[in-house]
Amino acid sequence: MDRFQCAKCGETFYFDLELENMTAQPEEELPLACPHCDYGWSFYQPED
């Protein structure tokens, strides 16, 4: 699972990029809706 942070509310959530055949770079903004506030953009925040 990959960690994301909502661009609006700042909450974090997890989404499996590999399952959806997607890739992302650290801090890249992707059109993934936040499950907390439904805002449509989130930042990829890989865990160390």
C-alpha positions as semicolon CSV with decimal commas, in nm:
position;residue;x (nm);y (nm);z (nm)
1;M;0,000;0,000;0,000
2;D;0,115;0,351;-0,077
3;R;0,059;0,652;0,146
4;F;-0,106;0,971;0,023
5;Q;-0,185;1,306;0,179
6;C;-0,488;1,510;0,076
7;A;-0,397;1,840;-0,092
8;K;-0,688;2,011;0,088
9;C;-0,743;1,870;0,439
10;G;-0,397;1,716;0,490
11;E;-0,527;1,380;0,612
12;T;-0,334;1,070;0,508
13;F;-0,478;0,758;0,348
14;Y;-0,353;0,449;0,168
15;F;-0,403;0,336;-0,190
16;D;-0,236;0,054;-0,385
17;L;-0,077;0,212;-0,694
18;E;0,049;-0,123;-0,825
19;L;-0,300;-0,274;-0,817
20;E;-0,421;0,008;-1,045
21;N;-0,111;-0,009;-1,270
22;M;-0,014;0,343;-1,167
23;T;0,323;0,491;-1,073
24;A;0,418;0,810;-0,890
25;Q;0,720;1,003;-0,775
26;P;0,755;1,132;-0,416
27;E;0,549;1,449;-0,362
28;E;0,374;1,403;-0,698
29;E;0,016;1,528;-0,704
30;L;-0,231;1,269;-0,836
31;P;-0,605;1,282;-0,906
32;L;-0,698;1,055;-0,614
33;A;-1,001;1,154;-0,409
34;C;-0,951;1,185;-0,034
35;P;-1,173;0,943;0,162
36;H;-1,195;1,200;0,445
37;C;-1,319;1,510;0,257
38;D;-1,368;1,389;-0,104
39;Y;-1,126;1,649;-0,244
40;G;-0,999;1,519;-0,579
41;W;-0,620;1,569;-0,548
42;S;-0,362;1,409;-0,322
43;F;0,016;1,397;-0,286
44;Y;0,214;1,074;-0,292
45;Q;0,403;1,042;0,039
46;P;0,615;0,725;0,031
47;E;0,708;0,588;0,371
48;D;1,075;0,577;0,462
